[in-house]
Amino acid sequence: MSQNTRRERLYVFLAMSLLQVAHQYLFGDLPNTDEGMLLYHGAAALADFYLIYVASEFLTGELGLQIQCLSLASMVTNAFGYFAYVQYVSHWFYDLTMWGVSGVLIIKLLWIPSHVDTFSCGMVWNSGFSSHKLHNGKAGL
């Protein structure tokens, strides 16, 4: 199984960021009505569904599955957010949950564990020389 490279992670991060900016630009000024909020939350859920597709195209393994699960959690949260709006429930729980899901998505995509080789370009980095082979300032070949 191939590992997720920095480029693949960046593609998904950029897709997520562009979706959020586009959603805010297109739907941020909708009227505070039932129909407006249905369109707002529905479009957000549709953007999350697209992020599931993007993650399945670019990411593999556990990271891909985690990003897809977080996107699904965001879709469910958007549905609950709309139903909470219709029932006149305070929006603080929805806002906090969405900030949390978005934050975890960003951390998962941008934080790369030290044991992961994220370059995956077929080249051997540090071949024949590494800092632990230095002895008295000279390379130990």
N, C-alpha and C positions, 0 to 999 in steps of 0.2 A: 504494500500500500504506500503510495507516495505521500510525502508530508506537504503541508500547506506552506507555500513560499510567501515571502513578504509581499510579492506582487499580487498574489491571489488574495491575501488578506486585505491589501490596499484596495483592490477592485471592489470587494464586498463593502468595505468601509465607505468608499466613495459613492457607491450605489445607495447605501443607507443614508448618507449625508445629503445627497442630491434629492432623494425621495422626501426627506424631512423638510428641506428648504422649499421644494416645489409644492409640497402639501401645504405648508404655511402660507406660501405666496398665493396659491389658488383658492384655498379654503379658509384662510385665517380670518377673513372679514365677513363671513356668512352671518346672516341675522340670527339672533338668539331665539330661534323658534324650533319646534319639534322637527320640521322638515330640514331646516338648516343644520341642526345637530345630527340628524340621520345622515345627511350628505357628508358632513365633516367626519364623523366616526366611521361611516362606511368607506369613504375614500382612504382613511388611515388604515383600515383593515385590508383594503385592496393593495395598498402599498406594502404592507407586511407580507401579504401573500406573494407579491412579486419578489420580495427579499428572500422568501423561502426558495423560490425558483433560482435566484441569483446564487444563493449559498449552495444549492445542490449542483450548480454548474461549475463553481470555482473552488469549493472547499470539499475536503474529503475527511473521512474518519470521524473522530469524536468532536472535533471543532465544528465541522459541518452540521452534525446532528444537534449540537448545542445551539448554534445560531438558528437553525430551523425551529427548535423548541422554544427559544426566546421569541422568535417572530410569531409563533403560534400563540404564545402567552400574551403577546401584545395584541393580537387579533381578538382574543377572548376578553382582554381588558377593555378594548374599544367597544365591544358589544355591551359589557357591563357598564361602561361609561355612558353610553347612550341610554340604557335602561335606567340608570341612576338619574340622568338628567330629566327623563320623562317623569320620574317619581319625585322630583324636587329634592333629591339627596345632594348634600354638599359635594363639590367636585374635588375636595382636597385628597381623598383616597385615590381617585383616578389619576390626578396629577402626580402624586407621590409614586404610584405604581409605574406610571409611564416613565418618569425620570429614572426610577430604579432599573427598569428593563432596558432603557436606552443606555444607561451607564454601564450595565453589565455587558451589553452588546459591544460597546466601544472598548471596554477593557479586554474582553475575550479576543477581539480582532487585533488590537494594537499591542497587547502584552504578549511577548513571545518567550516561552520558557527557555532557559539556557541550554537544555539538552536537545533542542530541536534544531536541525540543520535546515535553515530557511532559505538557503540560496538555491539548492537543488538544480544546479546548472551543469552537472557532469564534470566539473573541474575539481581537482584536489587542492584545496586551500591548505597552506602551510606544509606543502610537500617538501620534506627534507630539512626544514628549518622551523623551529618554533622557539618561543622565548624560554622554555624550560631547558633547552639544550645549550644555553649560553653558559660559558664557564670562563671566568676571568675576562669578561668582555669580548670573548671570541666565540664564534659559532662552533659547536662541537659537531663536526660532520662525520 
